[in-house]
Every structure is written in structure tokens, then in C-alpha cells.
């Protein structure tokens, strides 16, 4: 059988207290608390090693890149000037020695309830130059009306 779930903090506390009394065996403690003997043994082993009885596992998955400090700085900068784009906010974070991508900045702003502004793509110099030149003229040669 696999592991169902971790014991609740209350059950863990009861097991700790009963283990410190040294009056009951692990099997008797397990029966009175409603846990398996293996769970009681694991709690006892962690206490003997000088660790807490709670498991080390808090969250699963990849560690977040943005630390709480970086998140605070990001939100402070956003509150100073709400019209800053995510690229500009990324630049201000780099001044604080925080390396974060623009997409990460946008994601954290949206999670915090702010509007994540993105620089308008049509304002790049390349597209402006093509707007100034006008539409391309394509020469298809002389054609006579009615001729195919």
C-alpha cells in the first residue's frame, strides 16, 4: 500500500507527547492515536535525529525565480509609475541586481492585480520606416484593356 497522507499536526503532537513519556510501545501509541506503526516510527526517528516531526516537504515543483524581495521591488516600481512597460520594469529590476525576464515580470504583475503593459510593436523603428515609404508599387508591365 502507498502513503495516504501526512499525519495532522494534532496527531503528530500526540505521538510526540506519548513518545516522551516512554510508557507505551510504538504499536500501542499507533493504535491509540489512529496511525500506523510505521508513521509513529518515522516521527520517533525524526525526533531522535533532532529534527522536527513535520515532514520537510512543503511544496512541490520548480523553485520560484522571483524572491519575495524581488517581488516587493517589482510592485514598488510599478506603483511609482503604472505606465511603465514590462521591459522598462525589467530594466529597473536590473538596476537592483535582479535578473528576471519580461514575461516573468508580466506574470507577477498580473498575479498581483496590476495591468502588465507591453510595448507596442508598431512603434519599432523598422516598421516606422516602412510606413514612411508607403505601399510597395509592383510593376506588372503594360497591359491593354480587354487583352488577356
Secondary structure as UniProt FT lines:
FT   HELIX           9..21
FT   HELIX           26..33
FT   HELIX           37..48
FT   TURN            49..50
FT   HELIX           68..80
FT   TURN            82..83
FT   HELIX           86..95
FT   TURN            96..97
FT   HELIX           102..111
FT   TURN            112..113
FT   HELIX           121..123
FT   HELIX           125..133
FT   TURN            145..146
//
